[in-house]
Amino acid sequence: MIVRRTTRWLDDRLGASSFARTALDKVFPDHWSFMLGEIALYCFAILVLTGIYLSFFFVPSSRDVVYQGTYAPLRGVGVSEAYASVLRISFEVRAGMVFRQMHHWAAVVFVAAIVLHLCRIFFTGAFRRPREINWIIGITLLLLALLNGFTGYSLPDDLLSGTGLRIAYSIALSIPAVGTWLAFLLFGGEFPAHDIISRLYFIHIFLVPAALAALISIHVALIWHQKHTQFPGPGRTETNVVGSRLWPSYAMKSVALFFAVGAVLGLLGGVAQINPIWLYGPFVPQAVSSPAQPDWYLGWLEGALRLFPNWEIRAFGHTVANPFFPAILLPGITFLLLYLWPFLEQRFTGDRLHHDILDRPRDRPVRTGLGAAALTFYGVLFIAASNDVIAKLFQVSITGVTWMFRILVVVLPPLIGFGVYRFMRGAKLTGAESMLEVPFSAMMRSRPWPDGEALEKSEREEEVRA
Amino acid sequence: MAVAFAVSAVASAGLWVTYWRGGQPQVEGVLIALALGGLAVGLVLWAKDFLPAGGLVEEREPLASTPAERRAFQRDFERGEEYLERRSFLIKMLTVALGALGIAAVFPIRSLGPKPGRSLFRTAWRTGSRVVTEDGRALTAADLPVGGVLTVFPEGRLDADSQTLLIRMDPDEFVPQPGRESWSPAGYVAYSKICTHAGCPVGLYEQGTGRLFCPCHQSVFEARDGAKPTAGPATRPLPQLPLSVDRQGYLRARGDFPEPVGPGFWNRP
């Protein structure tokens, strides 16, 4: 009754019924991997909710105060207002600790879900025409998520995050031509300048979240408008979507997923300690903690900084400092390639057709092999970010560990990439339904099956004809 | 399903009680997990058991507009464009005005920070600065045992860029750099504590080998040999501060570091 009256009231003014009806009846394809992006979305929702709570208590100021709160070991110690306020959130504000830790865990899971979602899109070819725009938006979302993760964990002004900011300042300094100015403008002077915390705060709670919210809306709206891709299967064609209706099946499952994400983050936030800044201590420029690792999603950059050889360019009275190569050039190339991937692939395969049916990774051995090589590369960098921990754990020299990783990061990606390529090729040629059914001989054959090339060519021709 | 919702309701009630009694992070975490998890389980089971799933087919309409629609758009756009193009001089002036405004909007960025100037080339060390600890105690040549190490600053200044490692070396093991034979009185050697790679404090000193380690990216410097980097990503030695001992026995700097401290930057020669 009430629904009927509201509907009539709204429809008289907006004429929304016809749109709303198509929305309710919209069909979504079923596959578990289509939920990864949704998990990221719900992490974002929880980040916003917990973040609003935290923002009511956090003080973005690096003014010196003497800590007088309830955490006894630090009482009487000179700390910044920002650090003191995070201690207050953790120990004095009721529900502050659980929300702060949920917030941090949500950030960790947010980026993880985005990266897995990206892998799903990549390996199934979901970025192909007509979805290149949404791919670009998605890559931007990843970039913004990384940025907001870094600005967020830098806010408490503790020893670990202060060291991270110190490194960020040095990276900014290393940029050719504009680096010195850029670092001074960003930080408001020579490190440790006092403006940085309040600037990071505004970036973290307004600029980036606003951009994230806007882009997420467009991202979802485009999925809505272009309709979701689906895996090949009986009855599924390029001109239909097979699955379940939004109302009520998907709506209920999606709400359930939101609660499930919240439940996991709540549990982690309550029982799994994260970023215990009271153990790190306040930031002091001449102190440093060891071992020091950033949050996981910056591990690849940290590893690159540790592995990159001691090269630096000095010429004509100028220096291109060492951090530029691993910390500016590498991520620059990484994101450039990510942005350009759909277009590069179109150029190399010549496939510029409209696709609504997904590839299985084995259908595209080259792409899958390249993706596996890239993941291996960043995986080795990620592990190398803990070269000190590894050296200590196995009681070996740090120099030896560093050299091992330097070799691995060059050798392993092509090996793994080629192995995956062969495996996928074998799976494709034998037509195995499950990848586990691929006979070993098919993977190991030094040349593809005699008709392999022909098969691929004829497939491509078919696509062109279609 | 009903059980799951009941668990959720009970857990939520538990949250009220926990909060009211002062809060406890672990309990809150478990209760949040149960409250939200109960809802999630209940809804998933509901969707699975009682709601229709799968098998529905929706047609995809072509995304692209028809050629006629495209042509119509093109025509309408060009019709408007023609009016604008007739005033080509006005268009040029408008471009100039907007460009000038855009450049004007760039200037305020300059307010974000001071001019770097020479600030990266200098630290607070001056000729005659007494060497003091973090809490301001001036050091004499008798204060450190051989093998000892301390973080020191110029008297009266705790500037981050002036942090310096004071190491007392065994004179037999220490090899002064050519031209710097007089910089290390009584075995006291001072190096900038800021790593020349990414600026972290070089916080670890291994007395037995005379090596300095940066804990951030694992650069290694040989303290006995001019703090030259021997492993890791650092490319330059830690700059050395010339020291002397005055008549009262206090350690003093004989000037600033001879080169910029810390990581490289564009206008560093």
Contacts between the chains, C-beta under 8 A, distances in Angstrom:
chain1	res1	chain2	res2	distance
A	25	B	58	7.7
A	26	B	58	7.1
A	27	B	56	5.0
A	27	B	57	7.1
A	27	B	58	3.8
A	30	B	53	7.3
A	30	B	54	5.9
A	94	B	19	5.9
A	94	B	22	6.7
A	94	B	23	4.0
A	95	B	19	6.1
A	95	B	23	5.5
A	95	B	28	6.3
A	97	B	23	7.8
A	97	B	25	4.1
A	98	B	23	7.8
A	98	B	25	4.8
A	98	B	28	4.3
A	98	B	29	5.5
A	98	B	32	7.0
A	101	B	25	7.2
A	101	B	29	7.7
A	102	B	29	7.9
A	102	B	32	7.7
A	130	B	63	5.7
A	163	B	200	6.0
A	163	B	216	6.5
A	166	B	198	7.4
A	166	B	199	5.1
A	166	B	200	6.2
A	167	B	198	4.6
A	167	B	199	6.7
A	167	B	200	6.8
A	167	B	216	6.5
A	169	B	199	6.7
A	170	B	197	7.7
A	170	B	198	4.2
A	170	B	199	4.1
A	170	B	262	7.3
A	170	B	263	4.1
A	171	B	198	7.0
A	173	B	120	7.9
A	173	B	263	5.9
A	173	B	264	7.4
A	173	B	265	4.3
A	173	B	266	7.8
A	174	B	263	6.7
A	174	B	264	6.4
A	174	B	265	6.9
A	175	B	266	7.3
A	176	B	266	5.6
A	177	B	266	5.9
A	178	B	266	7.6
A	179	B	265	5.8
A	179	B	266	5.0
A	180	B	116	4.7
A	180	B	120	6.8
A	180	B	265	5.0
A	180	B	266	5.5
A	180	B	267	6.0
A	181	B	113	8.0
A	181	B	116	6.3
A	183	B	116	7.9
A	183	B	265	7.7
A	184	B	113	4.1
A	184	B	114	6.3
A	184	B	115	7.5
A	184	B	116	4.9
A	185	B	109	6.5
A	185	B	110	7.7
A	185	B	112	4.2
A	185	B	113	4.2
A	186	B	112	7.3
A	186	B	113	7.3
A	187	B	113	6.8
A	188	B	112	6.3
A	188	B	113	4.8
A	188	B	114	7.8
A	189	B	113	5.5
A	189	B	114	5.3
A	190	B	116	7.7
A	190	B	119	5.2
A	190	B	120	6.9
A	190	B	160	8.0
A	190	B	161	6.6
A	191	B	160	6.4
A	191	B	161	7.9
A	191	B	199	7.2
A	192	B	160	5.5
A	193	B	113	7.3
A	195	B	112	7.9
A	195	B	113	7.8
A	226	B	63	6.4
A	227	B	58	7.8
A	227	B	60	5.6
A	235	B	57	7.0
A	238	B	60	7.6
A	239	B	59	6.3
A	239	B	60	5.2
A	240	B	57	5.2
A	240	B	58	6.5
A	240	B	59	5.4
A	240	B	60	6.1
A	241	B	57	7.2
A	241	B	58	4.7
A	241	B	60	6.3
A	242	B	54	7.8
A	242	B	55	7.3
A	242	B	56	7.0
A	242	B	57	5.3
A	243	B	54	6.5
A	243	B	56	6.3
A	244	B	52	6.9
A	244	B	53	4.8
A	244	B	54	5.5
A	244	B	55	8.0
A	244	B	56	6.2
A	245	B	52	7.2
A	245	B	56	5.9
A	248	B	47	7.8
A	248	B	51	5.8
A	249	B	47	5.8
A	249	B	51	4.5
A	249	B	52	6.1
A	249	B	53	5.4
A	252	B	43	5.3
A	252	B	46	6.4
A	252	B	47	4.4
A	252	B	51	6.3
A	253	B	43	7.4
A	253	B	44	6.6
A	253	B	47	4.9
A	255	B	43	6.0
A	256	B	39	7.3
A	256	B	40	4.7
A	256	B	41	7.9
A	256	B	42	7.9
A	256	B	43	3.6
A	256	B	44	4.5
A	256	B	47	6.7
A	257	B	40	7.3
A	258	B	40	7.9
A	259	B	36	4.5
A	259	B	37	7.1
A	259	B	39	4.3
A	259	B	40	3.8
A	259	B	43	6.9
A	260	B	36	7.3
A	260	B	37	6.8
A	260	B	40	3.8
A	260	B	44	7.8
A	262	B	32	7.3
A	262	B	36	4.1
A	262	B	40	8.0
A	263	B	32	7.1
A	263	B	33	4.6
A	263	B	34	7.6
A	263	B	35	7.7
A	263	B	36	3.9
A	263	B	37	3.5
A	263	B	40	5.8
A	264	B	33	7.2
A	266	B	28	7.9
A	266	B	29	5.6
A	266	B	31	8.0
A	266	B	32	3.0
A	266	B	33	4.6
A	266	B	35	7.8
A	266	B	36	6.0
A	267	B	29	5.5
A	267	B	30	6.6
A	267	B	32	7.3
A	267	B	33	3.7
A	267	B	37	8.0
A	268	B	29	7.4
A	269	B	25	7.9
A	269	B	29	5.4
A	269	B	32	7.4
A	270	B	25	5.6
A	270	B	26	5.3
A	270	B	27	7.3
A	270	B	28	5.4
A	270	B	29	0.8
A	270	B	30	5.7
A	270	B	31	7.9
A	270	B	32	6.5
A	270	B	33	7.1
A	271	B	26	5.3
A	271	B	29	5.1
A	271	B	30	6.7
A	285	B	160	3.5
A	285	B	163	6.5
A	285	B	201	7.3
A	286	B	134	7.1
A	286	B	151	5.1
A	286	B	160	7.2
A	286	B	163	4.1
A	286	B	193	6.2
A	286	B	201	5.3
A	287	B	201	6.5
A	287	B	203	7.2
A	288	B	200	5.5
A	288	B	201	4.5
A	288	B	203	4.5
A	288	B	215	5.4
A	288	B	216	6.9
A	289	B	215	7.3
A	290	B	203	6.8
A	290	B	204	6.8
A	290	B	215	3.5
A	291	B	215	7.0
A	292	B	215	6.0
A	292	B	216	6.0
A	302	B	217	7.9
A	305	B	197	7.9
A	305	B	198	6.5
A	305	B	216	8.0
A	305	B	217	5.1
A	305	B	233	6.5
A	306	B	217	4.6
A	306	B	218	5.9
A	306	B	232	7.4
A	306	B	233	6.7
A	307	B	233	7.8
A	308	B	233	5.5
A	309	B	233	7.1
A	310	B	219	7.9
A	310	B	229	6.2
A	310	B	232	7.0
A	310	B	233	5.4
A	310	B	234	6.0
A	310	B	235	4.6
A	311	B	235	6.9
A	312	B	235	4.2
A	312	B	236	7.6
A	312	B	264	5.9
A	314	B	269	7.6
A	317	B	267	7.7
A	317	B	269	4.8
A	318	B	266	5.7
A	318	B	267	6.5
A	318	B	268	7.6
A	318	B	269	7.5
A	319	B	264	4.3
A	319	B	265	6.5
A	319	B	266	6.4
A	319	B	267	7.9
A	319	B	268	4.5
A	319	B	269	7.4
A	320	B	264	7.7
A	320	B	266	7.4
A	321	B	263	5.6
A	321	B	264	2.9
A	321	B	265	6.2
A	321	B	268	7.8
A	322	B	197	6.0
A	322	B	233	5.6
A	322	B	234	7.5
A	322	B	235	5.5
A	322	B	263	7.7
A	322	B	264	6.7
A	323	B	197	7.0
A	323	B	198	5.4
A	323	B	263	6.6
A	326	B	233	7.8
A	354	B	63	7.7
A	356	B	60	6.3
A	387	B	218	6.2
A	388	B	215	7.1
A	388	B	218	5.7
A	398	B	213	7.9
A	398	B	218	5.2
A	398	B	220	7.8
A	398	B	231	7.5
A	399	B	220	7.1
A	399	B	231	4.4
A	399	B	232	7.7
A	402	B	218	6.3
A	402	B	231	7.1
A	402	B	232	6.8
